[in-house]
Amino acid sequence: MKSVWYVTRKFPPSRGGMQQLSHHIAAELAALRPLTLVRWWAGQWGLPLFVAWALLRLCWGLLRRQVRVVLIGDPVLSVLAVPARWAGVPVAAVVHGLDVTYPSPLYQWYLRRFFWRRLDAYLCISRFVRDQLLGQGIAAAQCAVIVPGVSAPADMPARAREPGLRLLILGRLVRRKGALWFVQQVMPRLSAWNADVRLDIVGDGPERAAIEQAIAQAQLGDKVRLWGDVDETRKAQRLHECDLVLMPNRRVDGDPEGFGLVALEAAMSRRYVLAADLEGLRDAVGHADIGALLPPQDADAWFAAIVALLADPRRLRERGEAARAYVATHCSWRAMGLRYAERLDELV
């Protein structure tokens, strides 16, 4: 029987937004269509071996006429389109953002050789990503925007909350996420406004040492807590215990935010979101019920918005309930899976 072949290099148990998206694409497609999943789950280690193995496995499937359509998890795997196109099998790719803007000259050569105008469809996680493709001359008819979904969080056991007003930043500690900027430029002002304001930062990455240094320099050791990389249960706990979720991203050349799944996760946890008004965050926080968009790196605007929300806890809780209601209705993984299945069917 012919099936959809989905090949991805980002898959659990390794953690991250791409891994979570890949898992749900696979699960939803498998529930809707015959699916063959070829996956790599160990991060960057061994990736060249995985690509070679996936190429051989795909060629074998093509020779046995088992492949209906190929979906590759991101442009890094676009070399896999070569044997499929030779065999007359259509190929689509999921496109996330950084996987087309990464500035390495060698990688950009690779994209020109195997990705740009070499595939049948480009499935973008946001309008921002689609615009990057249109700017490279990809036909609009070949680009579809299919935003990620979100799962209901696990039920959290009732327990006494730590005192204070709790803010949360959740994501990799890289420059574009803006955690360092927020600690340096906004958190000292919030602490001076109200000594009970606390900030939890969940995630790890290359900026952790700089954030620790900024916390020490601003004497915020009792106000800001770094939790590091945590599992899904502990992440859900942090979302459950916070009052407001922040996504203070900044624009970094060659490293855009393709979507911002944290915004939907926060909404499903009944938490309102403040996010920077740029790139894929405009789709993640695309409805007023989910959150508000603020000018990137505008400390005055961020301070004023946070103070206004924290000053009215009842209204903030109401906003969180509205966020949950909106995403539960409009942002399911099943709806996302149906769009993938329909778009792939159009290629055959």
C-alpha positions in Angstrom: 0.0 0.0 0.0 1.3 3.5 -0.9 1.6 5.9 2.0 2.6 9.4 3.0 6.3 9.3 3.9 7.2 11.8 6.6 10.9 12.2 7.2 12.0 14.4 10.1 15.3 15.0 11.9 13.6 16.6 14.9 11.5 14.3 17.1 11.0 13.3 20.7 12.5 12.4 23.1 14.7 15.3 22.3 12.9 18.5 23.3 12.0 21.7 21.5 9.2 23.3 19.4 10.2 21.6 16.2 10.2 18.2 17.9 6.8 18.8 19.4 5.4 19.9 16.0 6.9 16.9 14.3 5.4 14.5 16.8 1.9 16.0 16.3 2.2 16.1 12.5 3.1 12.4 12.6 0.3 11.5 15.0 -2.4 13.4 13.2 -1.4 12.3 9.7 -1.2 8.6 10.9 -4.8 9.0 12.2 -6.0 10.3 8.8 -3.8 8.6 6.1 -1.5 5.6 5.8 1.8 6.9 7.1 5.5 5.8 7.0 7.5 7.7 9.6 11.3 8.0 9.2 12.6 10.0 12.2 15.8 11.0 14.0 15.5 11.7 17.7 19.1 12.4 19.0 19.6 16.1 18.1 22.5 17.1 15.9 24.6 14.1 16.8 24.7 11.6 13.9 22.6 13.7 11.6 24.7 13.0 8.4 24.3 9.3 9.1 20.6 9.7 9.5 20.3 11.6 6.2 22.2 8.8 4.4 20.1 6.1 6.0 16.8 8.0 5.2 18.0 8.5 1.6 18.6 4.7 1.2 15.3 3.8 2.9 13.4 6.3 0.7 15.0 4.9 -2.4 14.0 1.4 -1.4 10.4 2.6 -0.8 10.3 4.3 -4.2 11.6 1.2 -6.0 8.9 -0.9 -4.3 6.3 1.8 -5.3 5.3 2.3 -1.6 5.5 6.1 -1.6 2.5 8.3 -2.4 3.9 11.6 -1.4 7.0 12.7 0.6 6.8 15.3 3.4 10.2 16.4 4.7 10.3 18.0 8.2 12.4 21.0 7.2 14.6 22.3 4.3 17.8 20.7 5.8 16.4 17.4 4.5 15.6 18.7 1.0 18.3 16.5 -0.6 15.7 13.7 -0.1 13.6 15.3 -2.8 16.0 14.3 -5.5 15.1 10.6 -5.8 11.4 11.3 -5.2 11.3 13.8 -8.1 13.1 11.3 -10.3 10.5 8.8 -9.5 7.7 11.2 -10.2 6.6 11.4 -6.5 5.6 14.9 -5.2 7.5 16.4 -2.3 6.5 19.0 0.2 8.4 20.5 3.1 7.5 22.0 6.4 9.2 25.4 6.7 9.9 27.0 10.1 11.9 30.2 9.5 15.5 29.9 10.6 15.8 26.9 8.3 15.6 29.3 5.3 17.3 32.4 6.8 20.4 30.8 8.4 23.2 32.9 7.0 25.9 30.3 6.3 27.1 30.7 2.7 27.4 26.9 2.4 23.9 26.3 3.7 22.5 28.9 1.4 24.2 27.2 -1.5 22.6 24.0 -0.4 19.2 25.6 -0.4 19.7 27.0 -3.9 20.8 23.5 -5.1 18.1 21.4 -3.5 15.3 23.6 -2.0 14.4 26.8 -3.8 11.9 26.0 -6.6 12.8 22.3 -6.3 9.7 21.1 -4.4 6.0 20.9 -5.1 4.7 22.5 -2.0 6.0 24.6 1.0 4.0 24.3 4.2 4.8 27.3 6.3 4.1 27.6 10.0 3.3 31.4 9.8 2.7 34.2 7.3 6.2 35.6 8.2 7.7 32.3 6.9 5.5 32.4 3.8 6.7 35.9 3.0 10.3 34.7 3.2 9.5 32.1 0.5 7.6 34.6 -1.7 10.6 36.9 -1.5 12.7 34.1 -3.0 10.4 33.7 -5.9 8.4 30.7 -4.8 4.9 30.9 -6.4 2.1 31.8 -4.0 0.1 28.8 -5.1 2.9 26.5 -3.8 2.9 28.1 -0.3 0.4 27.3 2.4 0.3 28.6 5.9 -0.6 25.9 8.4 -0.1 27.1 12.0 0.7 24.6 14.8 -1.9 23.5 17.2 -1.7 23.0 21.0 -2.6 20.3 23.5 -4.5 20.7 26.7 -2.1 20.9 29.7 -1.9 18.1 32.3 -4.0 18.7 35.4 -1.9 20.3 38.1 -2.3 19.2 41.7 -3.5 21.9 44.0 -0.8 23.3 46.2 0.1 26.5 47.9 1.5 29.2 45.5 4.6 31.1 46.4 3.8 34.7 47.3 4.3 37.5 44.8 3.2 38.4 41.2 4.8 35.8 38.9 6.0 36.5 35.4 7.3 33.7 33.1 9.6 33.6 30.1 9.7 30.2 28.5 12.1 29.2 25.7 15.8 28.7 24.7 18.1 31.2 26.1 19.3 32.7 22.8 19.5 36.3 21.8 16.3 36.5 19.8 14.2 35.4 22.7 15.0 38.6 24.6 15.3 37.2 28.1 18.7 39.0 28.7 17.3 42.3 27.4 14.2 42.0 29.7 16.3 41.2 32.8 18.6 44.2 32.1 16.1 46.8 30.9 12.6 46.0 32.4 13.0 43.8 35.5 14.8 46.4 37.6 12.0 48.9 37.0 9.3 46.3 37.8 11.1 45.4 41.1 11.2 49.1 42.0 7.5 49.4 41.3 6.5 46.4 43.3 8.9 44.4 45.4 6.6 41.3 45.1 7.2 40.9 41.3 9.1 37.7 40.5 10.3 36.4 37.2 10.8 32.7 36.3 12.9 31.9 33.3 12.5 28.3 31.9 15.0 27.1 29.3 18.7 26.8 28.7 21.1 28.0 26.1 24.2 30.1 25.3 22.9 33.3 27.0 22.5 31.7 30.4 25.8 32.9 31.8 25.1 36.5 30.6 21.7 36.4 32.2 23.1 35.2 35.5 25.6 38.0 35.4 22.9 40.6 34.7 20.8 39.2 37.6 23.8 39.6 39.9 24.7 43.1 38.6 21.1 44.4 39.1 20.9 42.6 42.5 17.9 40.6 41.4 18.9 37.3 42.9 15.8 37.1 45.0 13.5 38.3 42.1 14.6 36.2 39.1 14.9 32.4 39.1 16.5 30.4 36.3 15.0 26.9 36.1 17.0 25.5 33.2 15.6 23.0 30.8 12.6 21.2 32.3 10.3 18.3 31.3 6.7 18.8 30.1 5.3 18.3 33.6 7.5 20.9 35.2 6.9 23.3 32.3 3.1 22.9 32.9 3.7 23.6 36.6 5.5 26.9 35.8 2.7 27.9 33.5 0.1 27.0 36.1 1.8 29.1 38.8 2.5 32.3 36.8 0.3 35.3 36.4 1.5 36.5 33.0 3.6 35.0 30.2 6.2 37.2 28.4 7.8 36.7 24.9 10.1 39.8 24.7 11.7 38.8 21.5 14.1 41.0 19.6 15.0 41.1 15.9 18.2 39.2 15.2 19.5 39.1 11.6 19.4 35.5 10.3 17.6 34.2 13.3 13.9 35.0 13.2 11.1 33.6 15.3 9.1 31.4 12.9 6.0 31.1 15.1 6.0 31.0 18.9 4.2 27.9 20.2 4.7 29.1 23.8 1.9 31.6 23.2 -0.6 28.8 22.5 0.7 26.7 25.4 0.2 29.7 27.7 -3.3 30.3 26.4 -4.3 26.7 27.0 -3.0 27.1 30.6 -5.3 30.1 31.0 -2.5 32.6 30.9 -2.5 35.9 28.9 0.6 36.7 26.8 2.6 39.8 26.1 4.8 39.3 23.0 7.0 41.4 20.7 5.3 42.6 17.6 7.6 40.9 15.0 7.9 37.9 12.7 6.0 34.8 13.4 4.8 36.0 16.8 2.2 38.0 14.9 0.5 34.7 14.0 1.0 33.1 17.4 -0.6 36.0 19.1 -2.9 36.7 16.2 -6.0 37.3 18.2 -6.7 39.8 21.0 -8.0 37.0 23.2 -4.6 35.3 23.3 -2.5 38.4 24.2 -1.1 41.7 23.1 1.8 42.7 20.8 4.2 45.3 22.0 7.1 47.1 20.3 10.3 45.1 20.4 12.9 46.4 22.9 10.7 49.3 24.0 11.3 49.1 27.8 8.7 51.9 28.5 6.0 50.1 26.6 6.7 46.7 28.2 6.9 48.2 31.7 3.6 50.1 31.3 1.8 47.1 29.8 2.9 44.7 32.6 2.0 47.1 35.4 -1.4 47.7 33.9 -2.1 44.0 33.8 -0.7 43.1 37.2 -2.6 45.9 38.8 -5.9 44.3 38.0 -5.6 40.6 38.9 -9.3 39.8 38.4 -9.3 41.2 34.8 -6.0 39.4 34.1 -7.7 36.1 35.1 -10.6 36.9 32.8 -8.2 37.5 30.0 -6.6 34.1 30.7 -10.0 32.3 30.5 -10.8 34.0 27.2 -7.4 32.9 25.9 -8.1 29.3 26.8 -11.6 29.4 25.2 -10.2 30.8 22.0 -7.3 28.4 21.4 -9.4 25.4 22.5 -11.9 26.3 19.7 -9.5 27.4 16.9 -6.0 25.9 17.5 -6.3 22.1 17.8 -3.7 19.6 16.5 -6.5 17.8 14.7 -7.4 20.9 12.7 -3.7 21.3 11.8 -3.5 17.6 10.8 -6.5 17.9 8.5 -4.9 20.8 6.7 -1.7 18.9 6.2 -3.6 15.8 4.9 -5.7 17.9 2.5 -2.7 19.8 1.1 -0.7 16.6 0.5 -3.7 15.0 -1.2 -3.8 18.0 -3.7 -0.3 17.1 -4.8 -1.1 13.5 -5.8 
